[in-house]
Amino acid sequence: MNFISTRSASPAANLSQAIAAGLAPDGGLYVPQQMPASRTLQAGDSLASTANELLQPFFAGDALEAELSGICQQAFDFPAPLLPMATPNDHVLELFHGPTAAFKDFGARFLAASLSRLRAGQGQPLTIVVATSGDTGAAVAAAFHNQPNLKVVVLYPDGRVSPRQAHQLGCLGGNIRALRVAGSFDDCQAMAKQALNDRDLQAQVPLSSANSISLGRLLPQMSYYAHAALSHQAAHGTVLNFVIPTGNLGNAMAAVMARALGVPLGRIVLATNANRVLPDYFNGGDYAPKPSVATLANAMDVGAPSNFERLRWLYDGDDAALRDAFVSRAVDDATIRETIARRYRLHGEVFCPHTATAVQVLEQLRASGDAAADQHWAVAATAHPAKFESVVEPLIGREVPVPSALAELLKRPAHAEPCAPEYAALRRTLLEA
Ligand SMILES: *Cc1c(COP(=O)(O)O)cnc(C)c1O
């Protein structure tokens, strides 16, 4: 299969090229030249085997085709259980059982497994440059740690990520370098972008990115929706509808694509925090990106959802059809707090602030009858509540035990190098051996 840019000006690329490049040369996002036809799928015995079957058409004819099964085994080596919630016919798809306890582990591990195979036998290692406000960098660093022929340089704004997030970035060592930048996230992102556009530098140090628009992260995210929905249908004979907490639309876009491939998913509803660019659009307004505002669900603090371009492509740019197909609702911080406290008080359930936006939106759909009582719905639980303990613990009045994989990371000593908020400082670091 070949891949083209959402902006169509770039030449078609094969899968390996699209994964290695990240962004298309014209600044657009890679999408399949043609979506594979919808087909009847079956849940495999494991998440890895479902992923292997689902992703096959995208790998057909590519250098990575023979590697797909191995990549899936390596990336999907932890579960994504679909569990009942206390309220009838409601479920939660737990996507936080990976090394950094957030759904981004799936995409980051799949990308690392793909890139390490593409780089095999090439002399110089590839250096991944990531700017992070917390979660992405941690998932990427953990996924690439000890991968042969790959290095990672993570830039984060010093003092502006949580202590646990900073620890996760700095505790790996080896092929992972953490730079704590004396500046903002925007400074970090600008520095990373400049490096990726610096031809002179790239001639000496091959560089790539690992941000959420990469196909190598997007495609594998279809797998957990497929495995959950197919298993659920086999057990209950019914489709599963989803509410997905949304920032850059990467996770939700994967669900939409999985449905187009024949996965028995019903409605897909988008929950956002107070950054309401998507709800405003789906309620009939123009698509109007704005600067993001800070919220309790900070991994969704996005004012210009990067995958929106892909969603529009899938609907042929037809805004009316898009608005017909999706519901999106925003949840403010006070309501996030209220939802976390109440679900714990009434049901003993503990949700992270991101997941709580989706739980709240599902409650609203149930209350209005928009989600009928006999329909089966699930929320995507994107992070473990222990990652956001400073928000969650005061609301529920007890400690949230840290999952063992994350606890392992937190036990390691951490070290980050200071870095001035200037491109020259990053460039020097990248040129050091
Ligand atoms: C990144 C992230 C999100 C948002 O996912 P998108 O793919 O950007 O929509 C939601 N929750 C958590 C915990 C995240 O880390």
The ligand as an SDF file (V2000), in Angstrom:
LIG
                    3D

 15 15  0  0  0  0  0  0  0  0999 V2000
   -2.2570   12.2070   24.8100 C   0  0  0  0  0  0  0  0  0  0  0  0
   -3.3400   11.9290   25.7760 C   0  0  0  0  0  0  0  0  0  0  0  0
   -4.7040   12.1460   25.4590 C   0  0  0  0  0  0  0  0  0  0  0  0
   -5.1420   12.7460   24.1310 C   0  0  0  0  0  0  0  0  0  0  0  0
   -4.9190   11.8680   23.0580 O   0  0  0  0  0  0  0  0  0  0  0  0
   -4.9710   12.4290   21.5640 P   0  0  0  0  0  0  0  0  0  0  0  0
   -4.5430   11.2970   20.7090 O   0  0  0  0  0  0  0  0  0  0  0  0
   -4.0120   13.5860   21.5120 O   0  0  0  0  0  0  0  0  0  0  0  0
   -6.3570   12.8710   21.2930 O   0  0  0  0  0  0  0  0  0  0  0  0
   -5.6660   11.8050   26.3920 C   0  0  0  0  0  0  0  0  0  0  0  0
   -5.3170   11.2960   27.6020 N   0  0  0  0  0  0  0  0  0  0  0  0
   -4.0330   11.0820   27.9340 C   0  0  0  0  0  0  0  0  0  0  0  0
   -3.7340   10.5360   29.2810 C   0  0  0  0  0  0  0  0  0  0  0  0
   -3.0030   11.3820   27.0480 C   0  0  0  0  0  0  0  0  0  0  0  0
   -1.7250   11.1750   27.4070 O   0  0  0  0  0  0  0  0  0  0  0  0
  1  2  1  0
  2  3  1  0
  2 14  2  0
  3  4  1  0
  3 10  2  0
  4  5  1  0
  5  6  1  0
  6  7  2  0
  6  8  1  0
  6  9  1  0
 10 11  1  0
 11 12  2  0
 12 13  1  0
 12 14  1  0
 14 15  1  0
M  END
$$$$
